Amino acid sequence: MFGARYEVIVADTPGTLQIHHEIRYLVYCLEKGFEDSRAFSDGQESDHWDSNATAFIVRERETGQWLGAMRLVHSVQGELPVHRITRVSAGDASPVTGGAVELSRICITQDYVRRRRTGSMTSDAPGWGIQGGDGTGVVWRNQQRGPLFRTTPADDGECLNRQGMNAMVGPVLAKEELSCSLTLPMRSELFAVMLRAAIEYSRDRNIPYMYFLVNRALARMVRRLGFEFSLAGVPCEYRGTRYPFLAHLDTAVQRAIQASPDMARLFLHGGEPYRLASAPRHSCREWN
């Protein structure tokens, strides 16, 4: 089961929170160039939303290497980042007051993608890794820019309407293999584990809704996993064309389980979806 390959951790200690922001710096500043690295002299990318967000990091169990990060932003006076960036449909504004978060800063390092593609998954593979045994620092090596996901045209005339994600990505996916019973592509595997952790963390805290602001490539990946979300507003220009989506989490999970044997195994038999870095462990020196 691919879920056993990875461990998702809520970064609620100083050491793990540093790792979270360092991963973001690697991806958003050094690999993708979305943010100016000169603005973060400490090598940790951040913004003002972080003060009201839950941070996550994910690592590969076999090698112990950190592979990615993400965060859940909690609303501030009924507002989420998506409301600042684009116009959300009036009918979709009410979930915020009823409990909604926004999943953002979803990062998977280019080094992981390269190592998975070449089959080189040893702990001393080129790229970056943990500095020291306490996991509180990251060594940057072979820093290369490049898109994390293959880009697609900004808008090819597909219909964006209230039918949601299917209306947006359906014509594109018709040309692809949609069977979720097959082995998931490497990035989809890791993303599925991360998405599950964010969803289950939210459901554990009785948060029923989640917003996303994603590009077309990531939307297609979500659709291939079996999730169906509703288009929640108009597309916007934000580091390329982005589309806002809204998910009712219980419904999204139920439909994914029904649509995909992989998602059924992950959600029903995948073990703990996440753990708190601050939670007691046998190795008390793990995080410092």
Secondary structure, DSSP 8 states (H G I E B T S, - for coil): -GGGGEEEEE--SHHHHHHHHHHHIIIIIIIS--S-GGG-TTS----GGGGGEEEEEEEETTT--EEEEEEEEE-BTTB-HHHHHS-B-GGGSHHHHHHEEEEEEEEE-HHHHHHHHHT--STT-SSEEESSTTS--EEE-S-----SS----S--S---STT-HHHHHHHHHTTS---TTS---HHHHHHHHHHHHHHHHHHHTT--EEEEEE-HHHHHHHHHTT---EE-B--EESSSEEEEEEEEHHHHHHHHHHH-HHHHHHHHHS--S-EETTS--S-TTS--
